Amino acid sequence: MAAAARAAIADPTRIAIVGGRAQPRFELFHAASSLCSQKVRTVLHEKAFSYRSNDMLILSTMGGDGLVPAEHYSPAYIRLRLVAARELNPKFISGYSGRTSVETEGFDPCVVPLLVDHEAGRVIADSKRICIYLDGLSREPIQLIPEVPDARAEVMRQVDVVDRIPNGALLYGFHPDADLRPEALKASMQTVYDYKVMVLQRLVSDNAGEPELVAAYRAKIVKESGGKNVCRDPEFQRAARQKTGQLLNDLERDLAAGSFACTNGHAFSLADVFWGVNLVRLNYLGLASMWEALPRVTNYFDVLARRPSLCKEAIKASLDSLPHSRYMNAVASCP
């Protein structure tokens, strides 16, 4: 099944072994630009795990011969994700909130990342679950989730906080007051939802004989149609920005309390991974101004941006896979 999903990747140069082992235990289906994929790749980097990297194109595009579906919409890949769904036993996503947490939003059958553990015979979906799983396999060379109950609880609380940031709304939405996204990104977002829905409707028709696939694609249509309905809604977009600002203020408070964070003398943790990736994304979108008056968050971001794993898997990956953002110039020279 993994080989069939891999075959959906048009360019074989986007399939590679990371870490040197010819037959690695792990296989990751992901996208360089995907926020959730960046979290998982950062953990794989920190844990020094070898893996087969399947870098998928996750936006449908209009080519000379018509609409080209995103690679992670391929039936073979969705079948693999539905294997992971059996472990979760969740309901499919049924609307759009701008958030991506499986725990609060439901299971999206048509997204990345997805981890295959060939040794254990498991397929695991959802970036949070993947990261927890990987950290639990080995304590070396680093343990990202503490064993001490209070420290563990705080790290996981912070991970859950990051999961509540409406990243989808911030990336895809047109803010009515201060849309600071790169112009090339805004241009691509003009048609992104139309292309998504058109491709998914075609896939429903093409796979009419597989009820599971049809249900997966229809759930995705509901979500993406919901995203289109609010991507230019001033109230929704302002609320998403306001929610993000509130969570950043909460982060400033938590950093002041010293209950977690590598900048407070604690070991580097999964909370630092999740916050690091998300702060890089906010910076890319021109939203670092939201923490200009938050000195601890400012220092936290500066420290995290120099972490080799975050530099490679969040900063450099964003620079290489997304339209140029002038807001990334200050961190582009990370080690």
ROTORRO-547327 format. One record per residue (C-alpha): residue in three letters; x negated, y negated, z negated. Coordinates in steps of 0.2 Angstrom, whole numbers, padded with zeros to 4 digits, always signed. Layout:
% residues N
ALAXYZ...
This chain:
% residues 335
MET+0000+0000+0000ALA-0014-0012-0004ALA-0022-0008+0013ALA-0006-0012+0022ALA-0004-0028+0013ARG-0022-0033+0017ALA-0018-0030+0035ALA-0007-0045+0035ILE-0022-0056+0033ALA-0026-0062+0051ASP-0044-0067+0049PRO-0055-0053+0042THR-0068-0066+0036ARG-0055-0070+0022ILE-0057-0052+0015ALA-0073-0050+0005ILE-0081-0041-0010VAL-0085-0053-0024GLY-0098-0047-0037GLY-0107-0034-0027ARG-0099-0017-0029ALA-0095-0009-0013GLN-0079-0001-0020PRO-0074-0013-0034ARG-0060-0007-0046PHE-0050-0023-0044GLU-0042-0030-0028LEU-0034-0048-0029PHE-0022-0055-0017HIS-0023-0074-0019ALA-0025-0091-0010ALA-0040-0103-0013SER-0028-0117-0015SER-0016-0108-0027LEU-0016-0115-0045CYS-0011-0098-0052SER-0024-0089-0041GLN-0037-0101-0048LYS-0033-0096-0066VAL-0035-0078-0062ARG-0051-0081-0052THR-0059-0091-0066VAL-0055-0077-0078LEU-0063-0064-0066HIS-0078-0076-0065GLU-0080-0077-0084LYS-0078-0058-0086ALA-0091-0055-0072PHE-0079-0042-0064SER-0082-0037-0046TYR-0066-0037-0035ARG-0060-0037-0017SER-0054-0054-0013ASN-0040-0056-0001ASP-0038-0074+0003MET-0020-0077+0010LEU-0013-0091+0020ILE+0002-0097+0010LEU+0010-0110+0021SER+0020-0106+0036THR+0015-0116+0051MET+0021-0120+0068GLY+0009-0113+0082GLY+0010-0113+0100ASP+0020-0098+0101GLY+0032-0104+0087LEU+0033-0102+0068VAL+0019-0092+0060PRO+0024-0084+0044ALA+0014-0086+0028GLU+0004-0071+0025HIS+0011-0068+0008TYR+0028-0066+0015SER+0023-0050+0025PRO+0034-0035+0021ALA+0019-0025+0016TYR+0014-0037+0003ILE+0031-0039-0004ARG+0033-0021-0006LEU+0017-0021-0017ARG+0024-0035-0027LEU+0040-0025-0030VAL+0029-0011-0038ALA+0023-0024-0050ALA+0040-0030-0053ARG+0045-0013-0060GLU+0033-0016-0075LEU+0041-0033-0079ASN+0060-0028-0076PRO+0064-0046-0073LYS+0078-0054-0063PHE+0073-0062-0047ILE+0071-0081-0048SER+0088-0089-0045GLY+0084-0108-0044TYR+0071-0121-0043SER+0063-0130-0058GLY+0046-0134-0052ARG+0039-0122-0064THR+0031-0105-0061SER+0032-0095-0077VAL+0040-0078-0074GLU+0045-0078-0093THR+0056-0094-0091GLU+0060-0094-0072GLY+0062-0076-0067PHE+0052-0066-0055ASP+0047-0074-0038PRO+0044-0059-0026CYS+0035-0070-0013VAL+0020-0078-0021VAL+0002-0075-0026PRO-0008-0070-0036LEU-0007-0051-0037LEU-0019-0039-0045VAL-0022-0021-0040ASP-0032-0010-0053HIS-0037+0005-0042GLU-0044+0014-0057ALA-0029+0013-0068GLY-0016+0014-0053ARG-0007-0002-0058VAL-0001-0017-0049ILE+0001-0033-0060ALA+0010-0049-0056ASP+0010-0066-0064SER-0006-0076-0068LYS-0004-0076-0086ARG-0001-0057-0087ILE-0016-0054-0075CYS-0027-0064-0086ILE-0022-0056-0102TYR-0024-0039-0094LEU-0041-0043-0088ASP-0047-0050-0104GLY-0041-0034-0113LEU-0052-0023-0103SER-0068-0028-0110ARG-0076-0040-0123GLU-0091-0043-0113PRO-0099-0054-0108ILE-0085-0065-0115GLN-0069-0063-0124LEU-0056-0076-0119ILE-0042-0072-0132PRO-0048-0072-0150GLU-0044-0057-0161VAL-0041-0068-0177PRO-0022-0069-0178ASP-0021-0088-0180ALA-0034-0092-0167ARG-0025-0080-0155ALA-0008-0087-0158GLU-0014-0105-0155VAL-0023-0100-0139MET-0008-0091-0132ARG+0003-0106-0137GLN-0008-0117-0127VAL-0007-0105-0112ASP+0012-0106-0113VAL+0012-0125-0114VAL+0002-0125-0098ASP+0015-0113-0090ARG+0028-0126-0093ILE+0020-0140-0083PRO+0031-0143-0067ASN+0016-0140-0055GLY+0027-0136-0040ALA+0037-0152-0042LEU+0021-0162-0043LEU+0013-0154-0028TYR+0028-0154-0016GLY+0038-0168-0022PHE+0039-0186-0016HIS+0038-0197-0031PRO+0048-0213-0028ASP+0036-0225-0038ALA+0018-0219-0036ASP+0015-0205-0024LEU-0004-0204-0025ARG-0006-0187-0015PRO-0017-0187+0000GLU-0009-0193+0016ALA-0013-0177+0025LEU-0004-0167+0011LYS+0011-0178+0011ALA+0012-0175+0030SER+0012-0157+0028MET+0025-0157+0014GLN+0037-0166+0026THR+0042-0149+0034VAL+0036-0137+0022TYR+0053-0131+0015ASP+0061-0131+0032TYR+0047-0119+0038LYS+0048-0108+0022VAL+0067-0106+0024MET+0067-0103+0043VAL+0053-0089+0041LEU+0062-0081+0026GLN+0079-0081+0036ARG+0070-0072+0050LEU+0062-0059+0038VAL+0079-0055+0031SER+0086-0051+0048ASP+0070-0042+0053ASN+0071-0031+0038ALA+0089-0028+0036GLY+0086-0009+0034GLU+0077-0012+0017PRO+0089-0019+0004GLU+0075-0022-0008LEU+0065-0033+0004VAL+0081-0042+0009ALA+0085-0046-0009ALA+0068-0052-0012TYR+0068-0064+0003ARG+0086-0070-0001ALA+0080-0074-0019LYS+0065-0084-0012ILE+0077-0093+0000VAL+0087-0099-0015LYS+0072-0105-0024GLU+0065-0114-0009SER+0081-0122-0004GLY+0082-0129-0021GLY+0065-0136-0020LYS+0070-0145-0004ASN+0085-0152-0012VAL+0075-0161-0026CYS+0058-0165-0017ARG+0065-0182-0014ASP+0076-0184-0029PRO+0070-0199-0039GLU+0077-0193-0055PHE+0070-0176-0054GLN+0053-0182-0048ARG+0052-0195-0062ALA+0057-0182-0075ALA+0043-0170-0069ARG+0030-0184-0071GLN+0038-0188-0088LYS+0037-0170-0094THR+0019-0169-0088GLY+0015-0185-0098GLN+0023-0178-0114LEU+0013-0162-0113LEU-0003-0172-0110ASN+0001-0182-0126ASP+0004-0166-0135LEU-0013-0160-0129GLU-0021-0176-0136ARG-0013-0172-0153ASP-0019-0154-0153LEU-0036-0159-0148ALA-0037-0171-0163ALA-0031-0157-0174GLY-0045-0146-0169SER-0035-0131-0168PHE-0042-0125-0152ALA-0053-0130-0137CYS-0072-0128-0133THR-0074-0146-0137ASN-0069-0143-0155GLY-0082-0130-0158HIS-0071-0115-0154ALA-0077-0102-0142PHE-0072-0105-0123SER-0055-0097-0122LEU-0040-0093-0110ALA-0032-0109-0116ASP-0048-0118-0109VAL-0046-0109-0093PHE-0028-0114-0091TRP-0030-0132-0096GLY-0046-0134-0085VAL-0037-0127-0069ASN-0022-0138-0072LEU-0032-0154-0076VAL-0041-0152-0060ARG-0025-0151-0051LEU-0018-0166-0059ASN-0034-0175-0055TYR-0033-0170-0037LEU-0015-0177-0036GLY-0021-0194-0042LEU-0014-0191-0059ALA-0029-0193-0070SER-0023-0210-0074MET-0010-0201-0086TRP-0024-0197-0098GLU-0034-0214-0097ALA-0028-0219-0114LEU-0031-0201-0121PRO-0049-0201-0126ARG-0049-0183-0131VAL-0041-0177-0116THR-0053-0187-0105ASN-0068-0179-0114TYR-0060-0162-0113PHE-0058-0164-0094ASP-0076-0170-0092VAL-0083-0155-0101LEU-0072-0142-0093ALA-0076-0149-0075ARG-0094-0144-0079ARG-0090-0126-0083PRO-0097-0116-0069SER-0082-0104-0067LEU-0070-0119-0066CYS-0082-0129-0055LYS-0082-0114-0042GLU-0064-0108-0044ALA-0054-0124-0046ILE-0064-0139-0041LYS-0074-0132-0026ALA-0060-0121-0021SER-0048-0136-0020LEU-0061-0146-0011ASP-0063-0132+0002SER-0044-0128+0005LEU-0034-0143+0002PRO-0034-0160+0011HIS-0047-0172+0005SER-0042-0182-0011ARG-0053-0197-0016TYR-0049-0193-0034MET-0060-0178-0033ASN-0075-0188-0028ALA-0081-0190-0046VAL-0081-0171-0049ALA-0086-0165-0032SER-0104-0164-0038CYS-0101-0152-0052PRO-0115-0139-0055
